[in-house]
Amino acid sequence: MSQLERYEFLQLSHRRRFKAGEYIYHQGDPGTGLYMIEQGSVELLYQEEHTDNAAQLTMLHAPECFGAFSVDYLVRRKASARCTSETVLYGFFISDYQTLAKRHPRIALRFLETLNVLATHKYDLVMSRISRIDDDDDNGLEAYALLFETYDIPVKVSSGAKSTDLE
């Protein structure tokens, strides 16, 4: 995005501080927007139904973002997001996107194009990692973590499946 596009985008974003251990959202919550890490770190946690244990899918640090696909799609969160340190985030929510689309349709379109590039990049990473899963490898949960925002994590994979179980 250009400097002007980033400026307009940030004007609609909401800056917030979180304490270590504080949840940004929980698995199953409605997806309402994306978050950009300015400072600190966030872990994404997945918990299977009827269990008390949550598995860490990934750790994110500034300047990474997460939850991007919930800006344009009505999806439930596939994982929980919890701060592991004092963290400063910018939130950009569905209503912010709608305001941006009314004020600056071209910037809103550019934003969606950027999300599409991000989605394509994540998809490529996942497919690359899945193709390397073998009998001696882990269960592939890390690969699915990259796409947890838009796809359910298959029960077979989260419970220790091998590559031959993946569909």
C-alpha positions in Angstrom: 0.0 0.0 0.0 1.2 3.5 -0.7 2.0 6.0 2.1 -1.4 7.7 1.6 -3.3 4.4 1.6 -1.5 3.4 4.8 -2.3 6.8 6.4 -6.0 6.5 5.6 -6.0 2.9 6.8 -4.3 3.8 10.2 -6.7 6.8 10.7 -9.6 4.2 11.0 -7.6 1.8 13.1 -7.9 1.5 16.9 -4.8 1.4 19.1 -5.0 -0.6 22.3 -2.6 -1.9 24.9 -2.9 -5.4 26.3 -1.2 -7.0 29.4 0.7 -10.2 29.3 -1.8 -13.1 29.5 -4.7 -11.0 28.3 -6.9 -12.5 25.5 -7.6 -10.5 22.4 -10.3 -12.9 21.4 -11.3 -16.5 22.1 -11.8 -19.5 19.8 -15.4 -19.5 18.5 -15.9 -15.8 18.9 -17.3 -14.0 15.8 -14.5 -12.6 13.6 -14.9 -8.9 13.7 -11.6 -7.6 12.3 -7.8 -7.9 12.0 -5.1 -6.9 14.4 -1.6 -5.5 13.6 1.1 -5.9 16.3 3.0 -2.7 16.9 4.9 -3.9 20.0 5.0 -7.2 21.9 4.0 -10.8 21.0 0.8 -12.8 20.6 0.3 -16.6 20.7 -2.5 -18.3 18.8 -4.0 -21.2 20.7 -6.2 -24.1 19.4 -8.3 -26.2 21.8 -10.2 -29.3 20.7 -13.7 -29.6 22.0 -14.2 -31.2 25.4 -10.6 -30.8 26.4 -8.8 -28.4 28.8 -5.5 -28.3 26.9 -4.8 -25.7 24.3 -2.0 -26.2 21.8 0.1 -23.2 20.7 -0.2 -22.9 16.9 2.2 -20.1 16.4 3.8 -17.1 18.0 3.5 -13.7 16.3 5.7 -10.6 16.8 5.7 -7.0 15.6 5.0 -6.1 12.8 2.9 -9.2 12.0 -0.9 -9.2 11.7 -3.5 -11.8 12.3 -7.3 -12.2 11.9 -7.2 -10.5 8.4 -9.8 -12.8 6.8 -12.5 -11.8 9.2 -12.6 -8.2 7.8 -14.4 -9.3 4.6 -15.9 -12.7 5.6 -18.2 -13.6 8.5 -16.3 -16.4 10.1 -15.9 -17.6 13.7 -12.4 -17.5 15.2 -10.7 -20.8 14.7 -8.2 -20.1 17.6 -7.7 -17.9 20.6 -5.2 -15.0 20.6 -3.4 -14.3 23.8 -0.7 -11.8 24.5 2.5 -13.2 25.9 4.0 -9.9 26.8 2.9 -6.3 27.2 1.5 -5.7 23.7 0.3 -2.8 21.6 -2.1 -3.6 18.8 -4.0 -1.7 16.1 -7.4 -3.2 15.4 -9.2 -2.7 12.1 -12.8 -3.9 12.2 -15.6 -4.6 9.7 -17.2 -1.2 10.4 -13.8 0.5 9.8 -13.6 -1.2 6.4 -17.1 -0.1 5.6 -16.2 3.5 6.4 -13.1 3.2 4.3 -15.1 1.8 1.4 -17.5 4.8 1.5 -14.8 7.4 1.9 -12.1 5.9 -0.3 -13.3 3.1 -2.5 -10.0 2.7 -4.3 -8.1 2.4 -1.0 -10.7 -0.2 0.2 -10.2 -2.2 -3.0 -6.4 -2.0 -2.6 -6.8 -3.3 0.9 -8.8 -6.3 -0.3 -6.1 -6.9 -3.0 -3.5 -6.9 -0.2 -5.5 -9.4 1.8 -5.7 -11.6 -1.3 -2.0 -11.5 -1.7 -1.6 -12.4 1.9 -4.1 -15.3 1.6 -2.3 -16.6 -1.5 1.1 -16.4 0.2 -0.2 -18.3 3.3 -1.8 -20.9 1.1 1.5 -21.5 -0.7 3.3 -21.9 2.6 0.8 -24.4 3.9 0.9 -26.5 0.7 4.7 -26.4 0.9 4.7 -27.6 4.5 2.0 -30.2 3.9 3.9 -31.7 1.0 6.9 -32.3 3.3 5.0 -34.1 6.0 6.1 -37.7 6.2 5.9 -40.6 8.7 8.8 -39.3 10.8 7.5 -35.7 10.8 5.1 -34.0 13.3 1.4 -34.1 12.7 1.3 -31.1 10.4 -0.5 -28.8 12.9 1.9 -26.0 12.2 1.0 -26.0 8.5 -2.7 -25.8 9.3 -2.0 -23.0 11.8 -1.2 -20.7 8.9 -4.7 -21.1 7.6 -6.6 -21.4 10.8 -8.4 -18.1 10.2 -10.3 -19.5 7.2 -10.3 -23.2 7.5 -11.2 -25.6 10.3 -8.3 -27.5 11.7 -9.0 -31.2 10.7 -9.6 -33.4 13.8 -7.4 -36.1 12.1 -4.5 -33.7 12.0 -4.9 -32.2 15.4 -5.0 -35.7 17.0 -1.7 -36.9 15.5 -2.6 -38.0 11.9 0.0 -38.7 9.2 0.1 -37.2 5.8 -1.9 -40.1 4.3 -4.9 -39.0 6.4 -4.9 -35.5 5.0 -7.6 -34.8 2.4 
